[in-house]
Amino acid sequence: MKEAGPVPVTQLPRRTLARIVATIGPASDSPDKVRDLIDAGVSVFRFNFSHGTLEDHSRRLAVVREVSAEMERPIACLGDLQGPKIRVGKVPPEGIMLERGQRVIFRRGVELAHLEPASVPGDPARAVFGTTYEPLIDEATPGHRVLINDGLIRLLAIERSADGRELHCRVTVGGKVTSSKGINLPESELSAPAISDRDWECVAWAVENALDYLALSFVRRPDEVNELRAHLEKSRPADPRADVLNETASMPIIAKIEMPQALRNLEGIIDAADGVMVARGDLGVEMDIAAVPVAQKAIVAACNRAGKPCIVATQMLESMVTNASPTRAEATDVANALFDGADAIMLSAETATGAYPVLTVETMTRIGLAAEEHIHSQPAVESAPSRLIQSHVAIAALCRGAWRIATDTRAVAVVCWSERTGTARYLSQNGFRVPIIAYSSSIRATRRMALLRGVTPVLARPPKTGTLGEWNEQVDNYLVGHGLAKPGDPIVLVAGKPLGKAKAANSIAIHRVGETATGYRATL
């Protein structure tokens, strides 16, 4: 961590205010690729626990941490839990082809799928499958859809056998079924726990390696988020480095919205979580795909009302897995997510296994900058107060006031000292059109702030004197040295005394870069 002082001129690449989340994988896990991805605009790396071993993730995490330290860019690492994935059991290597109208049976205790003669002569043979989740036979009732392989193969449950050993279905859309293909039951209320045994192993690894966020898959109810939070609270190590790592709170949780049940409990889930991901992949399987755009808008709007960050994910630039440019529809999709008010946009296979991971991020950055230029060309409209202001009135009100001051003075940046991320979070939810530079002496806090819209975290020690004037000089050096401001440009400062103390922010100042500090103009 560097002392305050002049910063050499190293202009930061132009970035979107929305954050870019990139999934790390075989195509992007070398030090050079990680460095290039960060330069291209990545603020958060996603570790997808559905793929790879914990050893793979440990190696990749070490690379991200080492490169981000070398670049002096705090980068967040998000672990994405797989959740209770229901799958078809073992199928012969050649697979089983299903035809429209054919009968399919899910039967308890089946070790290998097979065909057996139909009960009515002349009908197609019946396909018999096992499953990794035998309660499916009890919980999918007649009239419910049973979807295989992301909905490419569709069945309709028609009856359960008298002895309760079998669920009979009829094929409505056929295709080839192979081993371990996923099963979705969009109308069924499942008893499967939200967190599997494999997930708990990944949670333990995430805690041990101090990840910055955990994403919980297939959330249906707020109590599932609360269960994970209680576990994380108990798992926090009694570490003498706690003050350095800012381990005063457990790991933040991102709730993935990908089931219709979650939409019915959306407000409660958002309140329970620290952020939300619009996981459009499974959401588009679990519900009518025509309803997904409406659901996305509703989720983003609900997060904005609650003051919680929202990530829009899945197939944003999917064609760039193999192509050097996206489709026009994909470019529009990215821009529309930003027009809706998303805080972050996410890449999955595009950066994990795709042929052009860096180019994909550069393309997303260009689309984001163009979208934000359009947004900023419209008259500035103050955001409605989020629900955060109800529980943190003073600091939330201060940050809303900073928006008005920054808008009226045409400030080029808002700068705050946010020791444990709170001030940066409140500022982020106010729709600033300029960067928010957030200082903290906690490496953990700076990494967590990397997910927040508009926030550029800076790891620094508080000035030795503890005076705001000395910090002003430090801020001026940083802004000019990184090409974010010129001498004489107005900025807005949000802080408190002493600098470096959590929950101390209570003052706003208007400051011109390079001028002698004259003290804070407004204090709560």
Residue pairs with C-beta under 8 A, 6 or more apart in sequence:
1 441
1 443
1 459
1 460
1 461
2 72
2 460
2 461
3 461
3 464
4 460
4 461
4 463
4 470
4 471
4 473
4 474
4 477
5 474
5 477
6 477
6 481
7 477
7 478
7 480
7 481
7 482
8 481
9 480
9 481
9 482
9 483
10 481
10 482
11 482
11 483
12 456
12 482
12 483
12 484
13 39
13 40
13 41
14 365
14 369
15 41
15 365
15 456
16 41
16 338
16 365
16 368
16 369
16 372
17 372
17 432
17 433
17 435
17 453
17 454
18 338
18 342
18 343
18 344
18 345
18 368
18 372
18 453
19 43
19 44
19 343
19 344
19 345
19 450
19 451
19 452
19 453
20 41
20 42
20 43
20 44
20 344
20 345
20 346
20 347
20 361
20 364
20 365
20 368
21 42
21 43
21 44
21 45
21 46
21 78
21 311
21 313
21 344
21 345
21 346
21 347
21 451
22 28
22 37
22 42
22 44
22 45
22 46
22 346
22 347
22 351
22 357
22 361
23 45
23 46
23 47
23 48
23 346
23 347
23 348
23 349
23 350
23 351
23 352
24 34
24 45
24 46
24 47
24 60
24 64
24 351
24 352
25 48
25 51
25 52
25 349
25 351
25 352
25 353
26 352
26 353
27 33
27 351
27 352
27 353
27 354
27 355
27 357
28 34
28 37
28 351
28 352
28 357
29 59
29 60
29 63
30 63
31 63
31 66
31 67
33 357
33 358
34 45
34 63
34 64
34 67
35 67
35 70
35 71
36 358
37 351
37 357
37 358
37 361
38 67
38 68
38 71
38 73
38 75
40 358
40 361
40 362
40 365
41 361
41 362
41 364
41 365
41 368
42 75
42 351
42 361
43 75
43 76
43 344
43 450
43 451
44 75
44 76
44 77
44 78
44 213
44 344
44 450
44 451
45 60
45 64
45 75
45 76
45 77
45 78
46 78
46 80
46 215
46 346
46 348
47 57
47 60
47 61
47 77
47 78
47 79
47 80
47 211
48 80
48 348
48 352
49 57
49 79
49 80
49 81
49 82
49 198
49 199
49 202
50 80
50 82
50 85
51 352
54 201
54 202
54 205
57 79
57 205
58 205
58 209
61 77
61 209
61 211
64 75
64 77
65 77
68 74
68 75
72 459
74 443
74 446
74 447
74 449
74 450
74 457
74 458
74 459
75 447
75 450
76 212
76 213
76 447
76 448
76 449
76 450
76 451
77 211
77 212
77 213
77 447
78 211
78 212
78 213
78 214
78 215
78 254
78 451
79 202
79 205
79 206
79 211
79 213
79 214
79 215
80 215
80 217
80 256
81 195
81 199
81 202
81 203
81 214
81 215
81 216
81 217
82 196
82 198
82 199
82 202
82 217
83 194
83 195
83 196
83 199
83 216
83 217
83 218
83 256
84 133
84 190
84 192
84 193
84 194
84 195
84 196
84 218
85 132
85 182
85 196
86 131
86 132
86 133
86 136
86 182
86 183
86 184
86 185
86 190
86 192
87 131
87 132
87 133
87 180
87 181
87 182
87 183
88 113
88 129
88 130
88 131
88 132
88 148
88 177
88 178
88 179
88 180
88 181
88 182
88 183
89 110
89 111
89 112
89 113
89 129
89 130
89 131
89 132
89 179
90 111
90 112
90 113
90 130
90 179
90 180
91 112
91 113
91 129
91 177
91 178
91 179
92 112
92 113
92 114
95 176
95 177
95 178
96 113
96 115
96 127
96 129
96 176
96 177
97 174
97 175
97 176
97 177
98 104
98 127
98 153
98 171
98 174
98 175
98 176
98 177
99 124
99 171
99 174
100 171
100 172
100 173
100 174
101 124
101 170
101 171
102 124
102 125
102 126
102 127
102 170
102 171
102 174
103 118
103 123
103 124
103 126
103 127
103 168
103 169
103 170
103 171
104 126
104 127
104 128
104 129
104 155
104 168
104 169
104 170
104 171
105 126
105 127
105 128
105 129
105 166
105 167
105 168
105 169
106 129
106 130
106 131
106 136
106 137
106 146
106 166
106 167
106 169
107 128
107 129
107 130
107 137
107 165
107 166
108 130
108 134
108 137
108 165
108 166
109 130
109 165
110 128
110 129
110 130
111 130
112 130
113 127
113 128
113 129
113 130
113 177
114 127
114 128
115 125
115 126
115 127
115 128
116 125
116 126
116 128
117 125
117 126
118 124
118 125
118 126
119 126
127 177
129 177
131 183
132 180
133 183
133 190
133 192
135 190
135 191
135 192
136 146
136 167
136 183
136 185
136 188
137 160
137 164
137 165
137 166
137 167
138 160
138 164
139 185
139 188
139 189
139 190
139 191
140 146
140 157
140 167
140 185
140 188
141 157
141 160
141 188
142 157
142 158
142 159
142 160
143 156
143 157
143 187
144 156
144 157
144 185
144 186
144 187
144 188
145 154
145 155
145 156
145 157
145 185
145 186
145 187
146 154
146 155
146 156
146 157
146 167
146 169
146 183
146 184
146 185
147 153
147 154
147 155
147 183
147 184
147 185
147 186
147 285
148 154
148 155
148 175
148 177
148 181
148 182
148 183
148 184
149 175
149 177
149 181
149 182
150 182
150 184
150 281
150 285
151 184
151 284
151 285
152 173
152 175
153 171
153 173
153 174
153 175
153 177
153 181
154 171
154 172
154 173
155 169
155 170
155 171
155 172
156 169
156 170
156 172
157 167
157 168
157 169
158 168
158 169
158 170
159 167
159 168
160 166
160 167
160 168
161 167
161 168
184 282
184 285
184 286
186 259
186 260
186 285
186 286
186 287
189 261
194 216
194 217
194 218
194 219
194 220
194 224
194 227
194 228
195 203
195 216
195 224
195 227
195 228
200 231
203 214
203 228
203 231
203 232
203 235
204 235
206 214
206 251
207 232
207 235
207 236
207 237
207 251
210 245
210 444
211 251
212 251
212 252
212 444
212 447
212 448
212 450
212 451
213 251
213 252
213 253
213 254
213 274
213 275
213 448
213 451
214 228
214 232
214 251
214 252
214 253
214 254
215 253
215 254
215 255
215 256
215 277
216 224
216 225
216 228
216 253
216 254
216 255
216 256
216 273
217 256
217 258
217 279
218 256
218 258
218 259
218 282
219 225
219 255
219 256
219 257
219 258
219 259
219 262
219 269
219 273
220 259
220 261
220 262
220 265
221 261
221 265
221 268
221 269
222 265
222 268
222 269
222 271
222 272
223 272
225 253
225 255
225 269
225 272
225 273
226 272
228 253
229 250
229 253
229 272
232 250
232 251
232 253
233 250
235 250
236 247
236 250
237 247
239 245
239 247
241 247
242 248
244 442
244 443
245 442
245 443
245 444
246 419
246 420
246 440
246 442
246 443
246 444
246 445
247 444
248 420
248 502
249 420
252 274
252 275
252 448
253 273
253 274
253 275
254 273
254 274
254 275
254 276
254 277
254 311
255 262
255 269
255 270
255 272
255 273
255 275
255 276
255 277
256 276
256 277
256 279
257 263
257 266
257 269
257 276
257 277
257 278
257 279
257 283
257 295
257 299
258 279
258 280
258 281
258 282
258 283
258 286
259 282
259 283
259 286
260 286
260 287
262 269
263 287
263 295
263 298
263 299
266 298
266 299
266 302
267 302
267 306
269 276
270 276
270 302
270 303
270 306
270 308
271 306
271 387
273 308
274 308
274 309
275 303
275 308
275 309
275 310
275 311
275 343
275 451
276 299
276 303
276 308
276 309
276 310
276 311
277 310
277 311
277 312
277 313
277 346
278 295
278 296
278 299
278 300
278 310
278 311
278 312
278 313
278 314
278 342
279 313
279 314
280 292
280 296
280 312
280 313
280 314
280 315
281 313
281 314
281 315
283 292
283 295
284 292
284 314
287 295
296 312
296 337
296 340
297 340
299 310
300 310
300 312
300 337
300 340
300 341
300 342
301 340
301 341
303 309
303 310
303 343
304 310
304 341
304 383
304 386
304 429
305 384
305 386
305 387
306 386
306 387
306 388
307 386
307 387
307 388
307 389
307 396
307 425
307 426
307 429
309 343
309 344
309 428
309 451
309 452
309 453
310 341
310 342
310 343
310 344
311 342
311 343
311 344
311 345
311 346
311 451
312 337
312 340
312 342
312 344
312 345
312 346
313 345
313 346
313 348
314 346
314 348
315 330
315 348
316 330
316 333
316 334
316 337
316 345
316 346
316 347
316 350
316 364
317 326
317 330
317 334
317 347
317 350
317 360
317 363
317 364
318 330
318 349
318 350
319 325
319 326
319 327
319 330
320 326
320 330
320 350
320 354
320 356
320 359
320 360
320 363
321 349
321 350
321 353
321 354
321 355
322 354
322 355
323 356
324 355
324 356
324 359
325 363
326 363
331 367
334 345
334 364
334 367
334 368
334 371
335 367
335 368
335 370
335 371
335 374
337 345
338 345
338 368
338 371
338 372
338 375
339 371
339 375
343 428
343 451
343 452
343 453
344 451
344 453
345 364
345 368
347 360
347 361
347 364
350 356
350 357
350 360
351 357
351 360
351 361
354 360
372 433
375 433
376 433
380 407
380 433
381 431
382 400
382 403
382 404
382 407
382 430
382 431
383 403
383 429
383 430
383 431
385 396
385 400
386 396
386 429
388 396
388 425
388 426
388 429
389 396
389 397
389 400
392 422
392 426
394 506
394 524
395 422
395 423
395 426
395 503
395 505
395 506
396 426
397 524
398 426
398 494
398 505
398 506
398 508
398 524
399 423
399 426
399 427
399 429
399 430
399 494
400 430
401 508
401 522
402 414
402 427
402 430
402 492
402 494
402 508
403 430
403 431
403 432
405 411
405 492
405 508
405 510
406 414
406 432
406 434
406 492
407 433
409 490
409 492
409 510
410 490
411 434
411 489
411 490
411 491
411 492
411 510
412 434
412 479
412 484
412 485
412 489
412 490
412 491
413 434
413 435
413 436
413 437
413 479
413 484
413 485
413 489
413 491
413 492
414 427
414 432
414 434
414 435
414 436
414 437
414 491
414 492
414 493
414 494
415 436
415 437
415 438
415 439
415 475
415 479
415 491
415 492
415 493
415 494
416 423
416 424
416 427
416 436
416 437
416 438
416 439
416 493
416 494
416 495
416 505
417 423
417 438
417 439
417 440
417 462
417 471
417 494
417 495
417 496
417 499
417 500
417 505
418 424
418 425
418 438
418 439
418 440
418 445
418 449
418 505
419 440
419 441
419 442
419 445
419 500
419 501
419 502
419 504
420 440
420 442
420 445
420 502
420 503
421 438
421 440
421 445
421 448
421 449
421 452
422 502
422 503
422 505
423 438
423 494
423 505
424 436
424 438
424 449
424 452
424 455
424 457
425 449
425 452
427 436
427 438
427 454
427 455
427 494
428 436
428 452
428 453
428 454
428 455
429 453
432 454
434 454
435 454
435 455
435 456
435 484
436 452
436 454
436 455
436 456
437 455
437 456
437 458
437 475
437 478
437 479
437 484
438 446
438 449
438 452
438 455
438 456
438 457
438 458
439 457
439 458
439 460
439 471
439 475
440 446
440 449
440 457
440 458
440 459
440 460
441 459
441 460
441 461
441 462
441 500
442 459
443 459
445 457
446 457
446 458
446 459
447 457
449 455
449 457
450 457
458 478
460 474
461 500
462 471
462 498
462 499
462 500
463 470
463 471
463 474
463 499
464 470
466 497
466 498
466 499
466 500
468 493
468 495
468 497
468 499
468 509
468 517
468 519
468 520
469 516
469 517
471 495
471 499
472 493
472 511
472 517
473 517
475 491
475 493
475 511
476 485
476 513
476 514
478 484
479 485
479 489
479 491
479 513
480 486
480 487
480 513
480 514
485 491
485 513
486 513
487 513
487 514
488 512
488 513
488 514
488 515
489 512
489 513
490 510
490 511
490 512
490 513
491 510
491 511
491 512
491 513
492 508
492 509
492 510
492 511
493 507
493 508
493 509
493 510
493 511
493 520
494 505
494 507
494 508
495 504
495 505
495 507
495 520
496 504
496 505
496 506
496 507
497 504
497 507
498 504
506 523
506 524
507 520
507 522
507 523
507 524
508 520
508 521
508 522
508 523
509 517
509 519
509 520
509 521
509 522
510 521
511 517
